[in-house]
């Protein structure tokens, strides 16, 4: 009898496997109760389980659109439209998102298509507004070179570049220019991708091809200018700037590109002219726009505009805090200070020796060229860094270390030593640079041996004393101890401790 009941119970068990529709309904319930975060998670799960349901794709796209994640929304809506090309709601949102990502002719086409299907539909007024906007602003948009499919492929490549996946971006763009040999913006992006992987000659060859076939292409001229600036090719840079300063762009895209390029290479007055002209006309920019506007404004004497632009930047990208242009002025940079010599720092970063590279990363923390060096595609290669280099890079970028973590606490004490030395001497000059080089050789060895750096001031004094002694300079332990605020016995203790980490110093 018992076995019979167990059998009956087993046949009544229903296996519950959630479907996309289940999570879709859960998302609607969450939205109705105002729980948008839950709704978003449910819809993401629904798309995972039912990737070919156009209405689920549409609902997730709407949330992405409301969160101004336009690229994600475009991907989802494009998939939904390919599945159901006759759905009026999908067609309307294709018009909406096409306008947001700058594919203006598609925004117009989809808005017109929606009004043909549902002239009195729920989105008729919004579709009409899209058409009015396109007609009003038509002159401010560049005539698009490619089809929606071409532009979509280029957008895919751009996102790959943003994520650092340059090989994939190169593959997409190479296929694109093969299919569309006159798609010049794709050539420009392909050139940038080559430059970012270190193929500068290939990048320049592509850009010169663009200029031969499409004379005066502003993006190509600007990209060549940036490459010349980074390669320190003064002759090419001078020739290119003579061309750029004569250009009078009308389109917003061209003003942005020209203004940002001029700001990067230090032509701040002209950069401010073009970027500010956009802002005056109501342009709502991305983080990059406000970054360059702030720098161009500050260094051309428009401090209030600079600070206002920086506030707008921080709303879009809070991680930029600490890179304010006025911080460079407040630090009163000295022309003979090596910490503000870009070439000197880059030479350190590109050295074959770890001690030199961590020296360069330390200088990165306090240089006026921090943003420029970080932005360069070749000078900072995190994938090639060892553990100590990654710690120094994190320090240079302002990472907050956990002093309860023994490794991080030891590192912070270690990096305090050159900070103290720099404070003692005021700036890094050619006379004392060898002392810092000696410290970073010592530091590398000490880190490898798990040295705890328990008294940074005494260690800085010991390093200073050893350096001066090695140069046969007249110095006493008493003088050094007083200078660094420690006792003579403490100084002697740390001289003995660090000697063992200096190759050949004790021989």
N, C-alpha and C positions, 0 to 999 in steps of 0.2 A: 504493500500500500504506500509506504514512504517513497519507494522508488518511482511509483506512478505519479505522485504529487511533484516530485523533483522534475520529472519529464515534462509534466504540464507547465510548470513554471518556466522551464527552459524555452518552450515554444512561444511563450508570451513575451520574452525579452526582445526589445527592439534596439538594435545597434545604432547609437547616435553618432553620426559623423557630420560635423558642421559643414555647411556649404557656403558659397559666396552670398547666396540669397539670405541665408540666416544672419550673416554679419552685416549685410546691407540693411536689413530690417532693424538690427540692433543699433546701427548708426543713425537711422532716422529717429528712433526712440531717444537716443542720446542728444541729437540736435533739438528735438522738441522740448527737452528738459534743460537745454542750455549748456550741455556738457560737450563742448566742441572738441576738446582734446580726446575724449573717449570716442566721439564720432569719427574723428580723423583716424584713430588706430583701428577702429572697426572697418572703416572703408579700405584701409591699406590691406587688412587681412582679407576682405571680400575680393579685392582685385587679385590677390595671390591665388585664391581658390577659384575664382571665375574670371580669368584674364580676358575672356572674349565677350563679356557682357557689357554692351555699350552704355547702359544706364548706370551701372556701377562705376565704370570709367568716368562717365560724365560727372557724377556726384563728387568723386574724389578730385577731379579737375577743378570743380567749382570751389572747393575748399582751398586747393593750392592757389587758385586765382585770387581768392579773397585774402590769402596770406602773402600776396605779391610774389609768389614763387612761380614766375611766369613760364620759365623753361619747362618745369615739371608739368605745369598745367597744359602747355602746348603739346608735350609728348602724349599725355593721356587723351586729350581731345582729338588729336590726330589719329590715334588708334581707334577711338570710338567712331569717328567719322568714316574711317576705312571699313568698319564693320556695318554701319548703318548710315548711308549717305543721304537718306531721305528724311531723317528725323529733324523736325524744325528746331527743337531746342538745341541739339548738337550743332546744327548749322549756325544758329545765332551765336553760340559761345565760340565757334570757330572764328566768327567775325570779331568778337570781343578780344580773344587772345591773339589773333593775328595783328591787331592794332597794337597790343601791348608789347609784342616782340619785334615790331617794326616792319612786318610784312604787309605793307599798306594796301597793295593791290588785292591781296587776299581778303583783307578786312572789308574792302568795298564789295568784292565779288560775293562774299558770304552774306553780307548785310542785304544786298540786292536780292539774293536768292531767297533769304528768309522772308522778305516782304512780298515776293512773288507767291510764295507758298501760303503765308498767313498774313495778309495785309492788315488784318485787325487782331493779330495775335497778341499774346501776353507781352512779347518783347518788341512790338512794332515801334513804339516810341524810342526805345533804346537803339534799335537798328537804324531808325531815321537819324538819330543823333550821331551815330557812327559815320553815316554818309555825309552829313553836314560837316563834321570834323575833318574828314578826308578832303572834301572839296575846299574847305577854308585853308587847310594847312598844306595843300598839295605842293605848293612851290617850295616848301621847306624840306621836302623829302627828295632824296636823290633817286633818280630813275633806277630802279632795281635791275641788276644785270641778269639774274637767273630766275628760273622758275621757283615755285614754292618748294619743290623737291630739292633743287640745288641749294637753296637757302637753308633748308632743314639739315642737309648733310654738312654744310659749312658750320652751322650752329653746333652740331654734334662734335665736330673737330675742335671748335672753340672750347667746349666744355671739357674735352679730353685734355686740352692744354692747361686749363685752369686746375685740373686735378694732377697735373704733372705727367700725364700719360702721352708724352710727345710722339713716341713711335706709332701709336694708334692714330693720333691726329695726322701725322705725316701720311699714313696709309690712306685715310679717308680723303685727304686733300689731294694726294697724287692721283687717286682714282677720279676725283672730281675734275681736276684740270685736264685729265686725259679725255674725259667725256665732254668737257666744255672748255676748249682751248682759249676762249676769249673771256673767261670769267676772272677778271683781274683781281677782285677782292680775295678770291681763293688763292691766287698766286701770292698775294701779299701775306696772307695768313700762313701759307706753306713756308714762305721765306722766314717768317718769325719762328716757326716750329723748328726749322733747320738751325737757326741761330741758337735757339735754346738747348739744342743737343750738341752744340759746339761746332757745327758745320757752317762757319761764318762765310767761307768762300762760296759755298753752294747757295747760301741765302743771298749774298750780293749778286751772284749771277742771275738768280731768279728776278730780283728787283730791277736789275738793269734790263732784263728781257721785257718786263712790264713797261719800263720807260721808253724802250724802243718801239714797242707795239702800241702803247697807249700814252703818248707824249703828255708830260705834265701831271701824271698820276700822283696826287698829293700824298696818298698813303705810302707809295713806294719811296718818294722823296724823304718823307719823315722817317721811315724805317731805315733807310740808308744813313740818315743823319744820326740816329740813335746808335747804329753799329759803329760809325766813325767815332762817335763820342766815347763809347766803351773801349774801342781799340786804341784810343788816344792818337788817332790819325788826324793831326791838326790841319794838314793841307786839305784833305777831303772835307773835313768838318767846315772849314772856312768857305770852301766853294759851295757847299750845300746850303749853308746859312745865308749866303748872298742871294740864293734863289728863294729861300723860304721867306725872308723878310720882305720880299716884293709881292708875295702872293696876297690877294684880297679875297678870301673865301666868303661865299654867301651861305652855303648849306651849314646847318648846325653840326652835322657829323664832321665836316671839314674843319670848322672852327675849333671843335673839341680836339681833333687830332693834332692840328697845328699848334694850338695853345699848350697842350700837354707836352708836346715834343720840345717846344721852345723853353718851357719851364724846366724840363729835365736837363737841358744843356746850359741853363743859366741865363737865357734871354728873357728876363722876368718882365720888363716893361711891355714888350710886345705880346708875351704870353697873357699878361693880365688884360690887355686890350681885347683879345679875342674871347677869352673865357668870361670876362665880365660882360661883354656884349650879349652873350647867350643868357646869362643870369638876368640881365635887365629886361630881356624879352620874355621872361617867364619860364626859361628852361629849368626843368627839374632833373638834376643829374644823379649819377650813381656815385659811389664812394670815391672812385678815381677822379671824377670831375671836381669834387669839393677839395680833395687833397691837393690837386695841382692849382686850383683857384686860390686856395689859402696860401700856398707857397709863393705863387706869382704876385699875389696882393701884398704879402708881407715884405718881400724883398724889392717891391717897387714903391714902397712907402704908403700903403693903404692898410694900416694896422687893424682898424675896426672891421673892415670888410674881411680881412684874413681871419680874424677871430670868430666872426659870424659864420664864415664858411666852415671853419674847423668844428664848430658846434654841430653843424648839419652833418659833417662827416662822422663824428662820433655817434650820432644817432643811428647811422647806417652800419658803422664798423667800429665798435668800442675798443677793439684791439689796437687801434692806431694811437691810443692815448700814450703820450711820451715821445711822439715824433713831431711835436709842434714846431713850426719853423722858428718861432721866437726863442725857443730854447737854445738854438744855435747862437743867437745874438747874446742871450743872457750869459752864456758861458765865456764870452769875450775871447774867442779863439785867437791864438797867436800864430802868425804865419810860419814861424820856425818850429812849431810843436809837431813832432812826428805823429802824435795821435790824430792829427788832422791832415796828414799827408796820405791821400788816397793810394798813391802808387806804392808807398812804403808798406801800408797795411796789406794791399793785394799781394805784394811779393811774399809777405809772411804767410798769407793764407794759401798760396800756391807752392810753398816750400815742400820738399820731400821729407822734412823732419817734423815729427809730431810736436816737439817743443816749440818750433818756430810757428807752427799753425795755431797752437793754443795761445801763443803770444799775440798773434794777429786777431784771434777771437776776443781776447781781452781788450785790445785796442778798439775793436768794433763796438764795445759797450759805451765808449766815450767819444767816438769820433763824430765830426759833423757830417760825414759821408755814410752814416749807417744805412739809411734807407736806400741809397744808391747801390751800395755794395750788396745788401740783402737781395735787391731786385735783380741783380745781374745773374744770368743763367748758369755761369760757370764758376764764379768765385766762391759760392757756398754750395757744396754738394753733400747734403746730409747723409745720403746713402753710403758715402765713402768714409764717413767719420767713425772713429772708434768711440768708446764709452766716454773717455775724458773730453774729447772734442765736443761731443754732444752736450756735456755738462757746461762747458765754456760757452757754447752757442746759446744754451738756455739762459745762462747768466747775462749774456750780451743782449738778449731779447727781453730782459726784465722778468724772467720767470720767478715765481715765489717759491723758494725752497722750504722744505720741511725740516726745521732744526731738531725735531725729535728723531729724525732719521739719521743714524750715525754717519752714513756715507755722505749724505748731503750736507750735514753739519760740518764734517771735516773739509769738504770741498769749499764751503763758504769761508771757513777760516783760512784755507789756502789762498783763495782769491783776494782775501783781505790784505795779504802781504803786499802785492803790487799796488793795491789801492793806497796803502800807507806810504809806500815809496813814492808814488806819484804825487801824493799830497805833500810830502817832504820837499820834493824838488820843484813842484809847481807845474812843470810840463816835461814832456819827454823830448830830450834833445839828443843830438848825435853823440855828445860826450857821455851821457849816462845810459844810452840805449844798450850798450854791452852788459851793464849791470842787470837790466831787465832780462836780457837774453840768458844770462847766467841763472837768474832766478827760475825761468821757465824750464831750463834743462833740469835743474834741481827739483822743481815742482813735479815734472813728469815722473822722475824716478821715485820721489817720495810718495806720490799717489799710487804708483804700482806696488809699493811696499806697505800700503795701508797706514802711512804716517798720519798722525792725528792733528798736527799743526795747532797745538794747544795754546800757544801764545803768539799770535800774529805780529804784534809790535816787536817782541824780542827777536822773532825770526827775521823780520824786515831789517832790524838793526844788525843782526848777524850776517845777513846777505850783503848789506852795505859795507860792513867792516871787511868781509872777505874780498869783496870787489876792490875796495880801495887799497887793501894790503897787496893784492895781486898786481896792482898798477904801481906799486912802490910809492904810494902817496902817504904823506905823513899824517897819521891818524892814531889815536889811542882808544882803547876800549872805554875809558872813562868818558871821552867826548861823545862817542857813539851812544853809550848808555844814557847819557843826559839828553841827547837829541831825541831818542825814541822812548824816553820815560821809563826805563827799566834799570835794575841794579847791574853793576859790573858782573857779579856772580851769575845772575840770570843770563846776561848776554853771553858770557863764556860757556854756559851750559848749552845754549842753543847753537853757538858756533860749532861746538863739538858734535852736536846732533846732526846738523845739516851737512857737515863736511863729508860724511860717508855717502851722501847722495850726489856729490859733485864728482864726475869722472876726472881722475888724475889730480884733483885738487890737493889730495893729501899725500901725493908722492913727491 
